[in-house]
Amino acid sequence: MNAADPTGVVRREDPPLLTGAARYTDDLVAPGALHAAFVRAPLAHGLVRAVEVDAAAAMPGVAGVFTAADLALPPLPAENAPAAFARPVLAEGTVRFLGEPVAVVVAEGRALAVDAAEAVEVDYEPLETVVDPLAALQDGAPLLFPDHGSNVARQRPWPQPSIALDGAEVVVRARFVNQRLAAVPMEPNAAMAVPDPERDALTLYVPCQAPFWVRDTVAEALGMPADRVRVVAPAVGGGFGARIATYPEQVVVAALARRLGRPVRYAESRSESMLAMTHGRGQVQEVELGATRDGAIVGLRARLVGDGGAYPGDAGYLPGLTRLMASGVYRIPRIEVATACVATNTTPVAAYRGAGRPEASAMLERAVDLLAGELGMDAAELRRRNLIQPDAFPYLTPTKARYDSGDYPAAMERVLEAAGYPALRAEQAARRRSGDRRQLGVGLSVYVETTASGSDREYGAVAVGPDGRVTVRTGTAPHGQGHETAFARLVASTLGVAPEAVEVLHSDTALLPRGNGTMASRSLQVGGSAVLRAAEQVLDKARTLAAHLLEARVEDVALFPGEGLGVAGAPGTALAWAALAAAADDPAGRPAGMAPGLDAGVDFELPAATYPFGAHLAVCEVDVETGRVRLLRYLALDDSGRIHNPPLAEGQVHGGIAQGIAQALYEEVRYDQEGNCLTGTLASYAMPSAADLPAFRTMRTETPTPLNPLGAKGIGESGAIGATPAVQNAVVDALRHLGVTHVDLPATPERVWRAIRAAADPTGVDGRPER
C-alpha cells in the first residue's frame, strides 16, 4: 500500500502554529496556579553544608520553600548505568554540575517566586572538578560518586589479542572530538501540574516526546498508580532528543501540586535551559584505520569515550550505538571498538538528533578521508573501492548490525554526478595553482544509520463514528514532524475517505492505553504501520458487514472512494461509512458473532531495526588568511525506504542538514576547568540562522525495507548524520595542499586559522597549541 501523494500536501498542523492559536505549556491557564522557581547551584562541584530558607519563606506571596529533605522524593533511576549514578530530583548533600537544582520556591506569581529563590542562602564547600572525559578516566581524578570508586558508568574493553589491523600496509591514526551540543528548542522546559484531590489523581502538562514514559516515571517517584497520573504534551517547541527523558523539575512540580492541593507550574528562562536541559554528543574518538596500498580497508580499531555529564545514566548507551555503526557503508572485515561513558561535572548528556549514529558517521568518514590522503587517492575513489555492494543485503557487519537493504554505490555516484564532481576538482586545482586567497573544498559523506530497533512496538487505533468521521489514536507523540497530516492521509487512502474526515489524537495518556512516543526516527515505520494495520482491520470488518447488509459475498464487496463499500461494479450499492458504523452498533444490523463497533486497535512490532542511508556533498571556500569558511553548495541524497509524504520527508531532511551544518561550523558547549559554562546564552552559543546556510539540493532514491508493511525507514535524523562529516571534510579538503590534515569540530574561523598556521609552523602558533 502506498499513500504517497506526488502533488504534495499542506500540513494540517501549521495554521495553529502560524496564527498563534497553538497552546504551549506556558500558555495554559489553571485558575489559582502557584509558580515554582528553582534555586540552582552556582558551582559545578561542592558539598551542600546548609540551606537557609527562612528569609525567602517570609517574603510576601510565598507559599513554601522546599529542599530535598522536605520532599523526600526518590532519585531518578540511572537506566543505563549502575544505581550509584541515580539522579536526585533536588541535590542531596552534593551538587555535581552548574545549575543543578538544590531547592524550590513556590509563590503566587512568577516574579515573586524568582525573587524569593534569590533570597535562599546555600552554604557550599567547593570540591575539585573534572570536566574533561579523558581526565575523568585517570587515576586520581576527582570522583563524582566516591562510593562507586570511579567515574566510569559503563564500558566495553578491547578484545585481546587485537587483530583488527592485521594485514594492513597503511594505517592512519587520529583523535577526533565530537563536541558537546545544546538542543536549544524554541520553547525551554516547562511543566504545569493540576491535582485532583478527590480522586487522588494528577494531570501533568509537559513538553515531551514520550508522554507514557513521563507518566510512569512521575507515578513511580510519587508512589502513585500509573493510571492516576495523566500526562499531556501540548504544542512542543522542539524536541531533538532532549525531551525524551523526564526532568527532576517536572517531578518536583508534580509533587508540589499534590502536596499543596493547588496547580503548580514552572517555566525555565533561556539561560536556565542552557544549563538544565540535557546536552548531546560529547564524544572523544581515538581511531586507527588500516588498508592495503591499493585502498582495500582491512580493519578499524577505535576507543570511544563518551561524556555523560554529572548523571550519565541517559548517556550510557550512546557510545554503544556509535560502536554498532562503526562499519558505516564499507566492507570492513575486522572492527574492534572499546567504549566508555564517564561522569564529569557538567550538564548531563542524553540523546540528541541521531544519538550515537552521527558520531559514528563523523568518525568513519573523517578517517576514510585521512586514509585517502595518506594513499594519495581521490576520496570518492577510495569509497568506491570499499562500499558494500547492492547484492550483499541483508548485510551483517562485524559489530552485528544487520543492514536490511540498500544501494550505497548508486547513492554516491548520483550525488557526484549532480555536483559536477570533475569540474569541482578542476576548479579546486586552478585555485591552488593561482594561490587564491579563497581555496575550494569538496567534502563527501556516505552514511548508513539505524532507526527504530528490533522488537520496537507501537499502538495505533482507528474507529469510524456514527457520523462517518474517522478517529485515529497513535502512541507516537509528534513535536513538529507532521504526524497528524501523515497518519490522516494514510488512513484516508486506506478507507477511501477525505483526509479532512480523519481526526488524529495523540500526546495524551488519557486518550489511549499505551504508547512509546517519538524518537529514533521510528514514527512512520512503527506507529504508521500500527495505524495502517488498524485501518485495514476496520476495512475488513466493514467489508464483512457490507456483505451481510447487501446479501453479497465478502469477496464481491469493493471500496468506492468517497462513497463507501458496495458490490463491485455497482457503485450505486455503496453504503456510506456512517451507515456502516450505525449497523455495526446495532445488534440487528450486524452478523451474528460480530463484535459491536467499527474500530480496531493494533500493537505493531517491528522485527528488526531498519537502516536508511545516503550520500551528501558539501562545497565550501576557505579564506586562508582569516580562516573564515563559506558554504557554497550542499547536495544530499537520502534513502529512507518508501516515501509516503514527500513534503514531510523534505522538511525532515532540511532540518537535519541545518543541524548537521551547525555542528560542523558553529555550535559548541564549552566549560572552563572549574565547570563554568562559557556558552550559556545565545550571545555566546553560536546557533546559525537560515541566513547562515546555503540552499540545499535534495534528492531521493527509494529502497523499501521488507520489515514493515509501509516499506518505510526513518528519515528524521538522516540529514544530521550525513551533513556534519560532509562539511568537515570539505573544510579540510580546501586546506589539504597546505599540509592541514584535520580540523576539529566546529570549524570556526579561529580554529581553521590556527590549523593553517600550525601546518606552516609545526612548533605552534606564537607558542600556543590549538585547544
C-alpha positions in Angstrom: 0.0 0.0 0.0 1.5 3.4 -0.9 -0.1 6.6 0.3 2.4 8.8 -1.4 1.0 12.0 -2.9 3.3 13.4 -5.6 1.4 16.7 -5.6 2.3 17.3 -2.0 0.1 18.4 0.8 -0.2 21.3 3.2 0.5 20.3 6.8 -2.7 20.5 8.9 -0.5 21.3 12.0 0.8 24.5 10.6 -2.2 27.0 10.8 -2.4 26.9 14.6 1.3 27.4 14.9 1.5 30.2 12.4 -1.5 32.1 13.7 -0.7 31.7 17.4 -3.6 29.5 18.2 -1.4 26.6 19.3 -1.0 26.4 23.1 2.4 25.7 24.5 2.8 24.6 28.1 3.4 28.1 29.4 0.3 29.3 27.5 -2.0 27.1 29.5 -4.2 28.5 32.2 -5.0 26.9 35.5 -7.0 29.1 38.0 -5.2 29.5 41.3 -1.9 28.2 40.0 1.3 28.7 42.0 4.6 29.4 40.3 7.8 27.5 41.1 11.3 28.8 40.8 14.4 26.7 41.4 17.4 27.6 43.4 20.3 26.4 41.3 23.9 25.6 42.2 26.3 28.4 41.3 29.3 26.0 41.2 30.0 22.7 39.4 31.0 20.5 42.4 30.5 21.1 46.1 29.1 19.9 49.3 25.8 21.4 50.5 26.5 22.3 54.1 23.3 24.2 54.8 20.3 25.7 53.1 18.8 28.8 54.8 15.2 29.3 53.7 13.6 31.4 56.4 14.1 34.8 54.7 12.6 33.5 51.5 9.7 31.8 53.2 8.8 35.0 55.0 8.5 37.0 51.8 5.0 38.2 50.6 3.2 35.7 48.4 5.5 32.8 49.1 3.6 29.5 49.7 6.6 27.5 50.6 10.3 26.7 50.2 11.3 23.1 49.9 14.6 21.2 49.9 15.3 17.5 49.2 14.7 16.7 52.8 11.3 18.4 52.8 10.1 16.5 49.7 11.8 13.1 50.4 11.4 12.0 46.8 13.4 9.1 45.4 16.1 9.7 42.9 15.5 9.2 39.2 17.0 5.8 38.2 20.1 5.6 36.1 18.7 3.5 33.3 22.0 2.7 31.5 24.4 2.9 34.4 24.9 1.5 37.9 22.4 2.6 40.6 25.1 4.7 42.2 24.7 7.2 39.4 20.9 7.8 40.1 20.0 11.5 40.0 18.3 13.2 42.9 15.4 15.5 42.0 16.9 18.1 44.3 20.6 17.9 45.2 21.2 16.0 48.4 24.5 16.7 50.1 26.4 17.2 46.9 26.0 19.3 43.8 27.7 17.9 40.7 27.1 20.5 37.9 26.5 24.2 37.5 22.7 24.8 37.5 21.7 21.7 39.4 18.5 22.4 41.4 19.1 22.5 45.1 15.7 23.9 46.4 12.4 25.2 45.0 10.3 28.2 45.9 6.6 28.3 45.3 4.8 31.6 45.2 1.6 33.3 44.0 3.4 34.7 40.9 6.4 34.0 38.8 8.3 37.2 39.7 7.6 36.6 43.4 9.0 33.1 43.1 12.1 34.2 41.3 12.8 37.0 43.9 12.3 34.6 46.7 14.6 32.0 45.1 17.3 34.6 45.1 16.8 35.1 48.9 17.6 31.4 49.6 21.1 31.1 51.0 23.1 28.0 50.5 26.4 27.2 52.1 28.6 25.3 49.8 32.0 23.7 50.3 33.7 23.7 46.9 35.1 20.4 45.7 37.6 19.7 42.9 36.1 19.5 39.4 36.7 17.4 36.4 35.2 18.5 33.0 37.3 16.6 30.5 36.0 13.0 30.0 39.6 11.7 29.3 40.8 13.3 32.6 37.8 11.7 34.4 39.2 8.3 33.5 42.6 9.0 35.0 43.8 7.7 38.4 43.4 10.4 41.0 40.7 12.2 39.1 38.0 13.8 41.3 35.2 11.4 41.8 31.6 12.5 41.4 30.3 9.4 43.2 33.1 8.3 45.6 31.1 5.2 46.8 31.2 3.9 43.2 35.0 4.1 43.2 35.4 5.6 39.7 33.8 7.9 37.2 33.1 5.1 34.7 29.4 4.5 34.3 29.6 1.9 31.6 32.5 0.4 29.5 33.4 -2.2 27.0 37.1 -3.1 26.6 39.0 -4.1 23.5 39.2 -7.8 22.7 42.5 -9.4 23.4 44.6 -10.1 21.5 43.9 -7.3 19.0 43.8 -8.4 15.4 41.9 -5.6 13.7 44.8 -4.1 11.8 46.5 -7.4 10.8 47.5 -7.3 7.2 47.3 -3.5 6.9 50.0 -1.9 4.8 48.9 1.6 5.6 47.4 2.8 8.9 46.1 6.2 9.7 45.7 7.3 13.3 43.8 10.3 14.7 41.9 11.7 17.7 38.6 13.3 16.9 36.3 15.3 19.2 32.6 15.2 18.5 31.8 18.3 20.6 29.0 18.8 23.1 25.9 20.4 21.7 22.8 22.1 23.2 19.4 21.3 21.9 18.1 24.9 22.1 14.4 24.2 21.4 12.2 27.2 20.7 10.4 26.6 24.0 12.5 25.9 27.1 11.4 23.3 29.5 8.2 23.8 31.5 5.5 21.9 33.3 2.1 22.5 34.9 0.7 20.0 37.4 -3.0 20.1 38.3 -4.1 17.9 41.2 -7.4 16.1 41.7 -7.6 15.5 45.5 -10.9 13.8 45.3 -9.5 11.1 43.1 -6.0 11.3 44.4 -5.0 11.9 40.8 -2.9 14.4 38.9 -2.7 15.8 35.4 0.8 17.0 34.3 1.2 19.1 31.2 4.7 18.9 29.9 6.5 19.4 26.6 7.9 15.9 26.0 8.5 13.2 23.3 7.1 10.2 25.3 4.1 11.0 27.5 3.7 7.5 28.8 7.4 7.3 29.8 7.0 10.6 31.7 3.8 9.3 33.3 5.4 6.1 34.5 8.5 7.9 35.9 6.4 10.5 37.7 3.9 7.9 39.1 6.8 5.8 40.4 8.5 8.8 42.0 5.3 9.9 43.7 4.2 6.4 44.7 1.0 6.7 42.7 -0.7 4.1 40.4 0.2 5.0 36.8 -3.5 5.2 35.9 -3.9 8.1 38.4 -1.3 10.2 36.6 -2.4 11.8 33.3 0.4 13.3 31.1 -0.5 15.7 28.3 2.0 17.1 25.8 0.6 20.4 24.4 2.3 22.0 21.5 6.0 21.2 21.9 8.5 23.8 20.7 11.2 21.3 19.6 12.5 18.1 21.0 15.6 16.8 19.2 16.0 14.0 21.8 16.4 16.3 24.8 12.8 15.8 25.7 12.8 12.0 25.9 13.9 12.0 29.5 11.8 13.1 32.5 13.4 16.1 34.2 13.7 16.4 38.0 12.0 19.8 37.9 8.9 18.1 36.3 8.8 15.5 39.1 9.1 18.3 41.7 6.3 20.4 40.3 4.0 17.3 40.3 4.9 16.5 43.9 4.3 20.1 45.0 0.9 20.2 43.3 -0.2 17.1 45.1 1.2 18.2 48.4 -0.3 21.7 48.3 -3.5 20.8 46.6 -3.2 23.5 44.0 -1.9 23.7 40.4 1.8 24.4 40.3 3.7 25.5 37.2 7.2 26.5 36.2 9.0 27.6 33.0 12.7 27.9 32.5 14.4 31.0 31.2 16.7 30.5 28.3 19.8 30.7 30.4 18.4 28.1 32.8 17.6 25.9 29.8 21.1 26.0 28.5 22.4 24.6 31.8 19.5 22.4 32.9 18.3 20.7 29.6 20.4 17.7 28.6 23.2 18.2 26.1 24.1 16.0 23.2 27.2 14.4 21.6 30.3 14.9 23.7 32.5 12.0 22.5 36.3 11.7 22.1 37.3 9.2 19.5 40.8 7.6 19.1 40.8 5.9 15.7 43.0 3.6 13.7 42.0 2.6 10.1 44.1 0.2 8.1 44.2 -0.7 4.4 46.3 -2.3 1.7 48.2 0.0 -0.6 45.6 -0.4 -3.3 42.9 1.0 -1.0 41.1 -2.1 0.4 40.2 -1.4 4.0 41.2 -4.3 6.2 40.3 -3.2 9.7 39.3 -0.5 12.1 40.2 -0.1 15.8 38.7 2.7 17.9 38.4 3.8 21.5 35.3 5.9 22.3 34.9 7.9 25.5 31.5 9.5 25.9 31.0 12.4 28.3 27.9 11.5 30.3 27.9 14.7 32.4 27.1 14.7 36.1 24.5 11.9 35.9 25.4 9.7 32.9 22.5 7.2 33.0 20.8 8.5 29.9 24.1 8.7 28.1 25.3 5.2 28.9 24.1 3.6 25.7 25.3 6.3 23.2 28.9 5.0 22.7 27.4 1.6 22.1 25.3 3.0 19.2 28.5 4.5 17.8 30.2 1.2 18.0 27.2 -0.6 16.4 27.5 1.7 13.3 31.3 1.7 13.1 31.4 -0.2 9.8 29.3 2.5 8.1 28.7 1.8 4.4 32.0 -0.1 4.0 33.2 -3.7 3.8 35.5 -3.7 6.9 36.4 -7.3 7.7 37.5 -6.6 11.3 36.4 -4.0 13.8 37.4 -3.6 17.4 35.8 -0.7 19.4 36.3 -0.1 23.1 33.8 2.2 24.7 33.4 4.1 28.0 30.8 6.5 29.3 32.1 8.6 32.2 30.8 11.2 34.7 32.0 14.8 34.6 31.0 18.0 36.4 28.9 19.2 33.5 25.3 19.2 32.4 24.0 15.6 31.9 24.2 14.3 28.3 21.4 12.4 26.7 20.1 11.7 23.2 20.4 14.5 20.6 19.2 14.1 17.0 20.9 10.9 15.8 22.0 9.7 19.2 25.3 8.0 18.7 24.9 7.5 15.0 26.2 10.9 13.8 29.3 10.3 16.0 29.9 7.1 14.1 29.5 8.7 10.7 31.7 11.6 11.6 34.4 9.3 12.9 34.4 7.0 10.0 34.0 9.5 7.2 36.9 11.6 8.6 39.1 8.5 8.9 38.3 7.5 5.3 39.4 10.9 4.1 42.6 10.7 6.1 43.3 7.3 4.6 42.6 8.7 1.1 45.2 11.5 1.7 47.7 9.0 3.0 47.3 6.8 -0.1 47.3 9.8 -2.5 43.9 8.6 -3.7 40.8 10.6 -4.5 38.3 10.5 -1.6 35.5 9.3 -3.9 37.6 6.6 -5.5 38.6 5.2 -2.1 35.0 5.0 -1.1 34.1 3.4 -4.4 36.5 0.6 -3.8 35.1 -0.3 -0.4 31.4 0.3 -0.5 29.1 -2.6 0.4 27.5 -3.8 -2.9 23.7 -4.0 -3.5 23.8 -7.7 -3.9 25.2 -8.2 -0.4 22.0 -7.4 1.5 20.9 -8.3 4.1 24.4 -7.5 5.3 25.8 -8.4 8.8 28.6 -6.1 10.0 31.4 -7.2 12.4 29.6 -5.2 15.1 26.4 -7.2 14.5 24.4 -4.5 12.7 22.2 -6.2 10.2 21.5 -3.9 7.3 18.2 -4.6 5.7 18.5 -3.1 2.2 20.5 -0.5 0.3 22.4 0.6 -2.7 25.3 2.7 -1.5 27.3 3.0 -4.7 24.2 4.3 -6.6 23.7 7.0 -4.0 27.2 8.2 -4.1 27.5 8.2 -7.9 24.3 10.2 -8.3 25.5 12.9 -5.9 28.8 13.1 -7.6 27.2 13.5 -11.0 24.7 16.1 -9.7 27.5 18.1 -8.2 29.7 18.0 -11.3 32.5 16.4 -9.4 35.2 16.5 -12.1 34.6 20.2 -12.7 34.8 20.9 -9.0 38.1 19.2 -8.8 39.3 21.2 -11.8 38.3 24.5 -10.2 40.0 23.4 -7.0 43.2 22.7 -8.8 43.1 26.0 -10.6 42.7 27.9 -7.3 45.6 26.1 -5.8 47.8 26.9 -8.8 47.0 30.5 -8.6 47.4 30.8 -4.9 43.9 32.1 -4.5 43.1 33.5 -1.1 39.8 31.6 -1.1 40.5 27.9 -1.5 37.8 25.5 -2.7 37.0 22.4 -0.7 34.8 19.4 -1.7 33.6 17.2 1.1 31.9 13.8 0.7 30.0 11.8 3.2 28.3 8.4 2.5 26.4 7.2 5.5 24.1 4.5 6.9 22.2 4.8 10.1 19.9 2.6 12.3 16.4 3.6 13.0 13.8 2.2 15.4 15.0 -1.1 16.8 14.3 -4.8 16.9 11.1 -5.6 18.8 10.1 -1.9 18.8 6.3 -1.7 19.4 3.7 1.0 18.9 0.0 1.2 19.4 -2.4 2.5 16.8 -6.2 2.5 16.7 -8.9 3.5 14.1 -12.6 4.0 14.7 -15.4 5.1 12.5 -18.1 7.2 14.3 -21.8 7.4 13.7 -21.3 10.5 11.5 -18.9 8.6 9.3 -15.9 10.5 10.6 -12.8 8.6 11.4 -10.7 8.9 14.6 -7.1 7.7 14.8 -5.3 7.3 18.0 -1.5 6.9 18.0 1.0 6.2 20.7 3.5 8.4 18.9 3.9 12.0 20.3 4.8 14.5 17.5 6.6 17.7 18.1 6.8 19.1 14.6 7.2 16.1 12.3 3.6 16.2 10.8 2.1 13.0 12.2 -1.4 14.3 12.1 -1.0 15.1 8.4 0.7 11.8 7.6 -1.5 9.5 9.6 -4.7 11.1 8.4 -3.8 10.7 4.8 -2.6 7.1 5.4 -6.0 6.1 6.9 -7.9 8.2 4.4 -6.3 6.4 1.5 -7.0 3.1 3.1 -10.7 3.7 3.8 -11.4 5.8 0.8 -12.4 8.9 2.7 -11.3 12.5 2.6 -8.3 13.4 4.9 -10.4 16.1 6.3 -12.8 13.4 7.7 -10.0 11.9 9.8 -9.0 13.2 13.2 -5.7 12.1 14.8 -5.4 12.0 18.6 -2.1 11.7 20.4 0.1 13.1 23.2 -2.4 12.4 26.0 -2.2 9.3 28.2 -5.9 9.5 28.9 -6.8 9.0 25.2 -5.2 5.6 24.6 -3.9 2.7 26.6 -0.2 2.9 25.8 2.5 4.4 23.6 6.2 4.7 23.2 6.4 8.2 21.8 8.5 9.8 19.1 12.3 9.3 18.8 14.8 7.3 16.9 13.1 8.1 13.5 10.5 5.4 14.4 7.2 7.1 14.0 6.1 6.2 10.4 7.6 2.8 10.2 6.3 1.6 13.6 3.5 4.0 14.6 2.3 4.4 11.0 2.4 0.6 10.5 0.2 0.2 13.6 -2.3 2.8 12.3 -2.3 1.2 8.8 -2.9 -2.3 10.2 -5.8 -1.0 12.4 -7.3 0.8 9.3 -7.0 -2.4 7.3 -8.8 -4.4 10.1 -11.6 -1.8 10.1 -11.9 -2.1 6.3 -12.0 -5.9 6.6 -14.8 -5.7 9.2 -16.7 -3.1 7.2 -16.4 -5.4 4.1 -17.9 -8.3 6.1 -20.7 -6.0 7.4 -21.5 -4.6 3.9 -21.6 -8.2 2.5 -24.1 -9.1 5.2 -26.3 -6.0 4.6 -26.1 -6.3 0.8 -26.5 -10.1 0.8 -23.4 -10.4 -1.2 -20.2 -12.4 -0.9 -17.4 -10.7 1.0 -15.0 -11.1 -1.9 -17.5 -9.2 -4.1 -17.5 -6.2 -1.9 -15.4 -3.3 -3.2 -14.3 0.1 -1.8 -15.6 3.1 -3.7 -13.5 6.1 -2.6 -15.7 8.9 -1.4 -18.8 6.7 -1.4 -18.3 3.7 0.9 -18.5 0.0 0.3 -20.7 -1.8 -2.2 -20.9 -4.6 -4.7 -18.0 -4.5 -7.2 -19.1 -2.9 -10.4 -22.2 -1.3 -8.9 -21.3 2.0 -7.3 -25.0 2.7 -6.6 -25.0 -0.1 -4.0 -22.3 1.6 -1.9 -23.1 2.0 1.8 -21.7 5.1 3.3 -19.3 4.8 6.3 -21.9 6.4 8.6 -24.4 3.7 7.7 -21.9 1.0 8.2 -21.0 2.4 11.6 -24.6 2.6 12.6 -25.1 -1.0 11.5 -22.1 -2.1 13.5 -23.6 -0.7 16.6 -27.0 -2.3 16.0 -27.3 -6.0 17.1 -29.9 -6.4 14.4 -27.7 -4.9 11.7 -24.5 -6.9 12.1 -23.9 -10.6 11.5 -24.2 -12.9 14.5 -21.0 -13.1 16.5 -19.6 -9.9 15.2 -18.4 -7.5 18.0 -20.1 -4.1 18.1 -18.4 -1.0 16.8 -16.4 -0.3 13.7 -13.0 0.0 15.2 -9.7 -1.8 15.8 -6.6 -1.3 17.9 -3.2 -2.8 16.9 0.2 -3.1 18.6 2.6 -3.3 15.7 6.0 -4.8 16.4 9.0 -4.1 14.1 11.0 -7.3 13.9 14.4 -5.6 13.4 15.9 -2.2 13.0 15.9 -0.5 9.6 18.9 1.2 8.0 18.4 4.3 6.0 21.4 5.6 4.0 22.5 8.3 1.7 25.3 10.4 0.3 25.9 14.1 1.0 28.4 16.5 -0.7 29.4 20.0 0.5 31.3 22.6 -1.4 32.9 25.4 0.6 35.6 28.0 0.2 38.0 28.9 3.0 39.7 32.2 3.3 43.3 31.1 4.1 44.1 34.5 5.7 41.3 34.7 8.1 40.1 31.1 8.5 36.5 32.0 7.5 34.5 29.2 5.9 31.8 29.9 3.5 29.5 27.1 2.5 28.7 27.5 -1.2 26.7 24.4 -2.2 25.1 21.5 -0.5 23.7 18.4 -2.1 22.1 15.5 -0.3 20.6 12.2 -1.5 18.8 10.3 1.3 17.1 6.9 1.0 14.7 6.2 3.8 12.8 3.4 2.1 9.4 4.1 0.5 8.4 7.7 0.8 4.8 8.3 1.7 4.6 12.0 2.0 7.4 13.9 0.1 6.9 17.3 1.6 7.1 16.0 5.2 10.2 14.0 4.2 11.7 17.1 2.7 11.1 19.1 5.8 12.8 16.5 8.0 15.9 16.4 5.7 16.2 20.2 5.7 16.0 20.3 9.4 18.6 17.6 9.9 21.0 19.2 7.4 20.7 22.5 9.2 21.6 20.9 12.5 24.5 18.9 10.9 26.0 22.0 9.3 25.6 23.9 12.6 27.7 21.2 14.4 30.3 21.3 11.7 30.8 25.1 11.7 29.1 26.9 14.6 27.8 25.2 17.7 29.8 24.0 20.8 29.1 23.9 24.5 32.3 24.8 26.4 33.3 24.8 30.0 36.3 26.2 31.8 38.3 24.0 34.2 36.1 24.9 37.2 33.0 23.7 35.4 31.6 27.1 34.5 29.7 27.1 31.2 31.2 29.6 28.8 28.4 29.3 26.3 25.3 29.6 28.5 23.4 32.1 26.4 22.5 32.6 22.8 25.0 35.5 22.7 27.8 33.0 23.2 26.4 29.8 21.8 26.7 30.2 18.1 23.4 28.8 16.7 23.1 29.7 13.0 20.0 31.2 11.3 18.7 30.5 7.9 20.8 33.4 6.6 24.0 31.5 7.5 23.0 28.4 5.4 23.1 27.9 1.7 20.2 26.5 -0.4 20.0 22.7 -0.2 19.6 20.5 -3.3 18.0 17.3 -2.1 17.4 14.1 -4.0 16.0 10.7 -3.1 16.1 7.1 -4.0 13.6 4.6 -2.6 14.9 1.2 -1.4 11.9 -0.3 0.6 12.6 -2.3 3.7 10.8 -5.7 3.9 10.4 -5.2 7.7 7.1 -3.3 7.8 4.1 -3.1 5.5 4.8 0.5 4.5 8.4 -0.3 3.3 9.4 2.8 5.2 12.6 3.5 7.1 13.3 6.6 9.3 14.2 10.0 8.0 14.1 12.4 10.9 17.8 12.1 11.7 19.4 11.3 8.4 20.3 14.9 7.5 22.1 15.4 10.7 24.1 12.2 10.2 25.2 13.0 6.7 25.9 16.7 7.0 28.5 17.1 9.7 31.2 15.0 8.1 30.5 16.3 4.6 31.1 19.9 5.7 34.1 19.0 7.9 35.7 17.0 5.1 35.1 20.0 2.8 36.9 22.4 5.1 39.9 20.1 5.5 39.9 19.3 1.8 40.3 23.1 1.0 43.4 23.2 3.1 45.0 19.8 2.3 47.6 21.2 0.0 48.8 23.5 2.8 49.5 20.5 5.0 46.4 20.6 7.1 45.1 17.0 7.7 42.4 17.7 10.3 40.3 20.5 11.9 38.2 19.5 14.9 34.6 20.4 15.2 33.3 23.1 14.9 35.5 24.5 12.2 35.4 28.1 13.5 37.5 30.8 11.8 39.9 30.8 14.7 40.3 27.0 14.7 40.8 26.9 10.9 43.3 29.8 11.1 45.3 28.1 13.8 45.3 24.8 11.8 46.7 26.7 8.8 49.4 28.3 10.9 50.3 25.1 12.7 50.8 23.3 9.4 53.1 26.1 8.2 55.0 26.1 11.6 54.6 22.7 13.4 56.2 24.2 16.5 52.9 26.1 17.2 51.2 29.5 16.7 53.0 32.0 18.8 53.9 29.2 21.2 50.2 28.4 21.7 48.9 25.0 20.8 45.4 24.6 19.4 43.0 23.9 22.2 
